[in-house]
Amino acid sequence: MKKTCLHPNHTAQGALMSPFGGFDMPISYEGIEAEHRAVRSAVGVFDVSHMGEVLITGPQATMFVNYIFTGDVAPLPAGKVVYGMMLNDNGGTVDDLLVYKRDDSEYFLVINASNIDKDVAWIKSHAARYDVTVDDQCDFWSELAIQGPLAEQTLKDVLGLDGSDLGFYTFKDLRSADGHPMVLSRTGYTGEDGFELYAPAPVIVSAWEKLMEAGVAPCGLGCRDTLRFEAGLPLYGDELTEEISPLEAGLGMFAKVDKEGFIGREALVAQKADGVKRKVVGLEVEGRAIPRHGYDVLDMDGNKVGEITTGYHSITLDRNIAMALVDARFAALDTPLQVQVRRKVFPAKVIKKRFYTPNYKK
């Protein structure tokens, strides 16, 4: 079991710990609901040092990233971040990730913790015919996510970092007072304004301790999941897998099929022409039943037509809601469906899967 540089801090603070992506990670401190509300109303900080980082450099870096990535990085200006996927030949999702463009010869990729070994091997396997260097930097960087409407002010007041010049999905390179490299970005995975601080372990430990002294709420992966879910954001392993394409997940805007030559493009073009057979939708479930990952979704005749990918009693909205991968024939808004919760069946209907309106930096 891997541990982040903040593991001693988490255990000393009494965090509930659990395995995630091969790491022993904090799930909650004061409780998921309290931490969720702190991020929605003020600010919270997450240890996300389990995420992976890969640096792509070289004369053909732009060409290579465009080959393995669904987005088009060629026209992006330096300092821009873009979300997208890496696909297999069948159009399934190897991983979803963020790409940070420093310039045409240097890209910083942020990948999911559960996929680090797979992703690094997959990226390297496709790099041989390009003039690029693939540098696995997962052991070098640690990361904090500072999220909530007070994130910008907290960053400045507590850490002395000015993020006011960063627009949504942009970043900049910095140096700590003692010369360590840092990356500060403004993306977020909660539906609120927020920043990500990448730095070596000593910088991150110091920053965490300053934030704790200032009274910023420590937040675990439990509320990270409830927050991203309310904002309609996918989690790899739930809404995206090797068997689920971006089109099926409703993320077609991040798969630029008009861009030539990326892995999985032909499968997406065919899927788009034929019409997707499955879609990820939002559901509202009646009654007291909370839908959970893997529960069956039924049509009104009791036939299975899909499965829940993520489900919760929404803390912000006080409703039982879910995302589900269903037969495309049942994906239209207001379609009546049912959810099998253990031995009982509960009525449900299709709703928009962005349950909460995000408050990102405009």
N, C-alpha and C positions, 0 to 999 in steps of 0.2 A: 504494500500500500504506500503510494507516494504521499508526501506531505508538502504543503506550501511553506514559505518562509514565515508565515504568520500562524502556523499551527500551534506553537506554544502560547501565543496570545489568545487564540480561540479557546483552548482548553482552560487557561487561567481565568477567562471570562465566563466559564461555565456553559459554553455553547453545546448544543446537541449536535454531535458529530455523526456522519454517516458516509459510507463509500459512494463516490460519484466519479465516473470517468477514470477510475484507477487511483483516485486521491481520497484521502480522509478529509472531508470538507464539512464546514459548519452548515447545518440545516436551519437553525434558529438560535436566538439568544433569549429575548424576552417573550418570544412567541411570534408565529407567522403573521397573525392579524395585526399586532402592534407595529411590527416592522414594515408591513405592507402600507399601513396608514401613514407611517413616518415618511415614506418615500412619496406618497401621493400628496401629502400636505406640507412637507418641509424638506428634509434631506436625509439620506441614509448612505452608508458606505458598504460595499461588498468586496470581499477578497475573491478576485477572479484570476488568481495567479496560476490556476490549473489550466487555463487556456494555452494553446500552443502558438508559436510564432516561427515563421519561416521567411528568410530573406532571399529574394531572387535578384541577382545582379548580373550584368553583362550586356554586351552590345545588342543582343537579341532578346533582352528581357521582356520588352513590350510584346514582341511576337509570341514568345513562349507563354506568357501569362494569358494572352488572348486565346491561345490554343487550349489551355486547360481550364479556362474560366468562362462562364456564360455571359458575363458583362463585357463591354468594350472599353478597355483602358486606354486605347491609343489617343483619343481626343481629350482625355482628362488633363486638367492642369496639375502642376505639382502642388502637393498639399491637400489633395482630394482623397476621400475615402469612398469606396463603392461596395455595395453588398451584392452577392451572387452565389453561384454554386459551381462545384466541380462535378461532372457527370461521368457515368460509365457509358459504354457504347450503346446500351439499351435506353439511355435517357434517364435512368435512375440516378439518385443523388449520392455521390461519394461523400460529400460534405457541403454544408453552406458555410460561408466565410466572409470576412472583410478583407479588402485589398486596399492598402495605403500606397499611394503613388508619390515617391520622392522626386523622380524624374523618369525619363524614358528608359534609363538603364538600371533602375533600382525600385523594387516593390517589396513591401512588408506585408506578409499574409498572416492573418489571425484565424486560427482554426480551432475546432472544438476539442476539448480535452479527451473525450472518449474516442476520438479518431486520430490522435496524434501519430501513433506508429503507422497506422494504415495510410494516412494522408502523406506523411513524409516519404514513405516507400513509393506511393503512387506518383507523387510529384517527381521524384528522382527517376523513376522508371521511364518517364516521358521526356526527360531533359537531355538525353544523350545526343540527339541530333540538332540541338540548339547551342549557340555560343553563350551559355549562361552558367552561373554557379548557384547551386542550391545549398543554402546554409541553414541547418536546423538550429535555431536559437532558443528553443524551448527552455533550456536550463539556464539561460542568461537572464531572461526577463521575468519579473513578477509584475502583478497588475492589480490596481484598485479601480473600482467603478463607483463614482460619486454621483448619486442620482437624486433628483427631486427639484422642485421649483426654487429652492435656495442653494442649488449646487454651485452656481457661478460665484455667489457671494461667499460661500463656505470655502471654496477653492482659494479665493483671494485672501480672506481674513485669516484662515487657519494655516494654509500652506504657502501663502505668498505667491501664488501662481495666478496669472491673469489669463482667463479664458474668454474675455469679452470680445476679442478679435476673431474668435473662431465661429464660423457659421456651422449649420447642421451638416454633418458628414464631412468635416475638414479636420486637419491635424497640423501640428508643428513639432519640430525637434527642439529640445531644450537641454540645458545642463544644470545639474544640481549645484548647490553652493560648493561642494567638494569635488566637482568635476565629473560626476557620473552622467552618462547620457540618459535622457528621458524623452518619451513621446507623450504628448498630450493631445487627445482627440475629443470630439464632441459628437457622439453617436447615441449610445444608450440602448437598453434592452428592457425598458420598463414602461414606456409610454410617456415618460416625463423627460424634461431637459436633464442632461447629464454629461459627465466627462469620464474618460478613461485615462489613467496615468500608468504608463509602462516605465519601469526603471529596474535596476538591479536590486536585489533583496534588501540591502541596508537602507536604501532610500525609501522603499515601500514600508519597511518596519517602522522607520522614523515617522513617516507620514501617517500611518495607522495610529500610532501612539499619540500624535498631536491631535488627530481627529477625535480620539477617545477622550482626551483631556478637555476638548472643547464641547463635549456632550453630543457629538454626532452619533446617531443611532447605528450600531453595527447590525448588518442585515445578512441573513443566511440564504442559501439556495432555495429554501422553501418559498419565501416571498418573492424571490427572483422569478420563480416559475409562475406564481399567481399574478404577478405584475405583467410579465410578458404575455401571458395568456389573455388577460383582459384587453390588452392592446392589439390582439390578433396576430401576434408574432409567433413564428414557428419554432419548435424545438426539434433538433435533429434526433431521430429515433422515435419521434411521435408523428409529426406532420410531414417530415421528410425522411426517407430512408433510401437504401439502394434499390428498393422496389417502387418508390414513389417519385415521380418526376415533378419538376417545378410547375408544369402545366396542371397536373392533377392537384397540386397543393395550392393552386390559385396564385402562383408567384411568377406567372409568365412574363410580367413586365421586367423581371430580372434576368430573363433568358433571351438574349438578342439574336433571334433566329435569322435576322437579316445580316448578321455578321458571319462571314464565311469561315469554315475550317476549324470550329472548336469541337472537342470530343463530345459526342452525344447529340450534335446538331441534327444529323439526319433522322435520328429517332424522334426528336421533338417535331421536326417538320412533318414527318409522317403522322405523328399523333395529332398535330394541329389540323392536318388535312382530313383525317378520319373522324375527328372529334374525340375528346377525352372520354373514356368510359367510366371514370371515377372522379370525384371532386371532394376536396376538403371544404366543409360547410360549417356554419355556426348552428348550434341547436339551443333552444330553451326548453327545459324539461319541467313539467308540472309536478306538483306535489313536493314531498320532503326528500325524495331520492336524489342523491348526488351521483351524477354519472362519472365513471372512472375509466381510465385507459383500458382498452380491450373489451369493454362491455359491448354487446351486440346492439345494433340499430335495426329495427324491424319496420316493414311497411304496415299498413293498416290491416292486412290480412295475416300478419304474423310471420311473414317471410323475412329472412335476414337479408338486408340490403347494404350493410356496412358495419363499421366499428367505431367506437369512441377513440379518438387519439389523445385528447386531453379533456378533463372535466373537473369542475370545482363548483362549490357554492361561492359565487363572486363576493369578495369582501366589500368592494366598492359599490356594487350594484344590488347586493342582497337578493340575488336570483341564482337558481341552479342552471348553469350554462355549460356548454361543451363545444369542442371542435370534433368533427367526425369525418372519416373518409367513407363516402357513400356512392352507390351507383348513381351515375350522372342523371338518370331519369328522375331522381328524387331530390335534386339539388336546388330547385327553384325556391325562392323566398316564399315563406308561409306554407310550404308543403307539410302536411301532417305526417308524423312518424311516431314510432314508439321506441323506448329504450328498455332493454332487459336488464334489470338490476337484481341480481341474484334470482330469486324465484318469482319476482313480480315484474309486471310490465307497466311503464308509466308513459303517458302521452307526452309528445314533444312536437316542436315545429321548427322548420328551418328559418334562421334569422341571419343577419349579417355577422360575420365572424370577427369583425372589429367591434368588440362589445363596448369598449371605452374609447373616447376621442382623445388621442394623444396630445400632449402639450409640449411639442418639440420647439426648439429655437427656430424662429421664422427667418 
